[in-house]
Every structure is written in C-alpha cells, then in structure tokens.
Amino acid sequence: MGTYNGQNFLAEQLQSIENQTHKNWRLVLSDDGSTDDTLTIAKEFQDKWGCDRVEIPRAYCGRTQLVDEHLKLLGRSPLFTLPNSFRNALYKALPAAA
C-alpha cells in the first residue's frame, strides 16, 4: 500500500483490512516521505498486528512489483528519473533540511 501524507485516511483503511473475512494476508506499506503522522499510524498498526504481518521498508529507489491476488507478477512501477544508487536512496530517505 502506497502512502503519502495519509494520516486522515490511513487508520480507517487499515482497520478495513483487519475487518475483512479473509485473514491470510500480509501488508507492505511504502511511504514516500510523509510529513504528517502517516508513519506513526502505520507503526501503531505494525505494533498491533506484528512485523510478520505489516512491513514498513525504509529503502527508496526500489521499483514496486505489481501483482494480482495470487501474487502473479503483472509488471513493475515506472522507472525513476534518477539512477538507482545508495546516494539517491539516502537522499530520499532523509527528511528535508529545515
């Protein structure tokens, strides 16, 4: 699930996932540098559900694999304009200087 400054909707979305009848699921939350409480909310649900159920990776510059409900690869997210490198990943992972 991609998130960016989603504090107003994220808790409701995650609660909806928990309320589903299908219980065999795993969620990967990919945040693109939110400046609100999105990550705090995500971590609260991660604490509640466990790290085996909710993953919040901190690596950037990775492409997202698009899969169907059977995890069959459908494709990948668009290429980034900057080359994948540790420098670019680090730049995107750090908050902007005030």
Backbone hydrogen bonds in HBPLUS format (Angstrom, degrees):
<---DONOR---> <-ACCEPTOR-->    atom                        ^
c    i                          cat <-CA-CA->   ^        H-A-AA   ^      H-
h    n   atom  resd res      DA  || num        DHA   H-A  angle D-A-AA Bond
n    s   type  num  typ     dist DA aas  dist angle  dist       angle   num
A0030-SER N   A0001-MET O   2.89 MM  29  6.06 162.8  1.92 144.4 149.6     1
A0003-THR N   A0030-SER O   2.86 MM  27  6.00 159.8  1.90 148.3 147.1     2
A0032-ASP N   A0003-THR O   3.14 MM  29  6.56 153.2  2.22 162.3 167.5     3
A0009-PHE N   A0006-GLY O   2.95 MM   3  5.58 158.4  1.99 123.6 130.0     4
A0010-LEU N   A0006-GLY O   2.84 MM   4  5.57 154.9  1.91 169.8 172.9     5
A0013-GLN N   A0009-PHE O   3.02 MM   4  6.24 157.1  2.07 154.7 162.0     6
A0014-LEU N   A0010-LEU O   2.85 MM   4  6.07 167.4  1.86 162.4 165.1     7
A0015-GLN N   A0011-ALA O   2.88 MM   4  6.00 155.7  1.94 146.2 153.5     8
A0016-SER N   A0012-GLU O   2.99 MM   4  6.12 147.3  2.10 139.6 148.3     9
A0017-ILE N   A0013-GLN O   3.08 MM   4  6.46 148.4  2.18 144.4 152.5    10
A0018-GLU N   A0014-LEU O   3.05 MM   4  6.37 160.1  2.09 148.5 153.3    11
A0019-ASN N   A0015-GLN O   2.98 MM   4  6.20 142.0  2.13 142.6 153.0    12
A0020-GLN N   A0017-ILE O   3.24 MM   3  5.49 160.6  2.28 107.6 113.5    13
A0027-LEU N   A0053-ARG O   2.79 MM  26  6.13 171.0  1.80 169.7 170.8    14
A0055-GLU N   A0027-LEU O   2.85 MM  28  6.30 161.7  1.88 159.4 165.7    15
A0029-LEU N   A0055-GLU O   2.84 MM  26  6.21 160.9  1.88 171.2 176.6    16
A0041-ILE N   A0037-ASP O   3.03 MM   4  6.27 163.0  2.06 158.5 162.0    17
A0042-ALA N   A0038-THR O   2.93 MM   4  6.19 162.4  1.96 152.4 157.9    18
A0043-LYS N   A0039-LEU O   2.86 MM   4  5.99 159.5  1.91 147.3 152.4    19
A0044-GLU N   A0040-THR O   3.01 MM   4  6.24 144.5  2.13 142.2 151.9    20
A0045-PHE N   A0041-ILE O   3.15 MM   4  6.51 156.3  2.21 151.8 156.8    21
A0046-GLN N   A0042-ALA O   2.89 MM   4  6.18 148.4  1.99 144.1 154.3    22
A0047-ASP N   A0043-LYS O   2.84 MM   4  6.03 154.9  1.90 145.8 151.6    23
A0048-LYS N   A0044-GLU O   3.01 MM   4  6.23 149.3  2.11 139.1 147.9    24
A0049-TRP N   A0045-PHE O   2.79 MM   4  5.91 162.0  1.82 152.9 156.9    25
A0050-GLY N   A0046-GLN O   2.65 MM   4  5.19 145.2  1.76 140.3 149.4    26
A0053-ARG N   A0050-GLY O   3.15 MM   3  5.54 147.6  2.26 106.4 115.3    27
A0054-VAL N   A0050-GLY O   3.04 MM   4  6.30 155.5  2.10 151.8 159.5    28
A0077-SER N   A0064-THR O   2.87 MM  13  5.23 145.0  1.99 148.8 158.3    29
A0066-LEU N   A0075-GLY O   2.86 MM   9  5.20 170.8  1.87 138.5 140.7    30
A0074-LEU N   A0066-LEU O   2.66 MM   8  5.35 170.8  1.66 160.1 158.7    31
A0068-ASP N   A0072-LYS O   3.11 MM   4  5.48 145.6  2.23 135.3 144.6    32
A0071-LEU N   A0068-ASP O   2.91 MM   3  5.11 159.0  1.95 119.2 120.4    33
A0089-ALA N   A0085-SER O   2.97 MM   4  6.16 159.9  2.01 151.8 158.1    34
A0090-LEU N   A0086-PHE O   2.80 MM   4  5.93 161.9  1.84 155.2 159.9    35
A0091-TYR N   A0087-ARG O   2.93 MM   4  6.11 159.6  1.97 147.5 153.5    36
A0092-LYS N   A0088-ASN O   3.02 MM   4  6.21 158.3  2.07 145.5 150.4    37
A0093-ALA N   A0089-ALA O   2.94 MM   4  6.07 137.5  2.13 141.7 153.8    38
A0093-ALA N   A0090-LEU O   3.16 MM   3  5.01 125.4  2.47  92.3 106.6    39
A0094-LEU N   A0090-LEU O   3.12 MM   4  6.24 139.3  2.29 151.2 158.4    40
